[in-house]
Amino acid sequence: MLYAIGWVPYTTIGVIQIFEDTQQLGYLLSTIFVYIPYIQTLLLPIICLLFMPDIKQKLRTIVIESYFGKIFGHRNQMPIVINRSRTNVARRPLDNKN
């Protein structure tokens, strides 16, 4: 599908240019559509990785945990409070005599 999406506009403009030679189509073909195959080559490994089920699940969990965890996560937890007022109080030793 990636190759079809890239080559259909290029081929269509090429065929139209055979029958009707206009400057606008030639400019469009030589400046924009000539670079689409190079972009396809760069995107092909990424698209192949995204269609592998194991990799897709791992990427989904990484994105959900990292991005959405920072935005929506852990707001209902209470902060830990340390009671420092009782740390310096001397305690009476325990008597084991009953």
N, C-alpha and C positions, 0 to 999 in steps of 0.2 A: 504493500500500500504506500509505503514511503516513496518508493521509486515512481509509482504511478502518479502520485500527487505532484512530484517534482517535474516529471517529464511530459505530462499532458499539456501544461501551458506552453512549454518550450516547443513541443512538436506542433501544437495548434497554430502558434504564431508563425512557425517555420513554413507550414503548409499554406497559410493565408498569404504569406509573403511571396510564395512561388507564383500565385495567381495574380496578386495585386501588390506591386512593389511600391510601398510608401516609406517615407523617411521616418515616420513615427514608429512604425512596427520594427524597422531595422534598429532604431535607437533603443527601443524597449528590449529587443532581443539581445543586443550586444552589451547593454549596461546592467540589466537586472536579471534576466532569466539565464544568462550564461553562468552565473554563480550558484544556482540552485543545486547542481550535482555535487559541488564541493560541500555545501551545507548538509546534504543528505549523507555524505560520507562521514561527516563529523557526528551526526545525530544517530546513525545506525547502531553503534554499540550501546548507546544509552537506551534506545528504544528496545533493543534485544534484552537488556538487563531488566527493564521494567515489565516485560512480559513473562519473565521466569517467576513462578509462584513463590518459591522460597525467598528469593531476593526481594520480591515485591512486598512480602509480609515483613521482612526485616527492615526494609526502608520505611514502611508504614509505621512500625513500632518506634523506630528511631525518631521520625518526624513528630509523631504524636507525643512521645515522652519529652523530647527536647523543646519543641515549640509550644505546644499546648500545656505542657506541665508548668512552664514558667508563667504563662498567662493565667491559667485557671486553677493551678494546683496548690494544694496545701494551705488554704486560707482559713480553714476551720480548726487549726491546731493552736493550742495554748502555748505560750512561751514558758520555758522552764524558769521558775523563780527560786532562788536560793535564799533561805532564811539565814542571814548572817548574824542576827542578834543573839542567837543561842550558842554560837560557836565558842565564845569566850567565858561561858558560865562554868564555874567549877562544879564538878559532880561529886557527890558523896560516894565513897566506895561501898560496894554491896557487902552486907554482913551475911555470912552463911550460918550463923548461930541461930537456931530455932529452938 
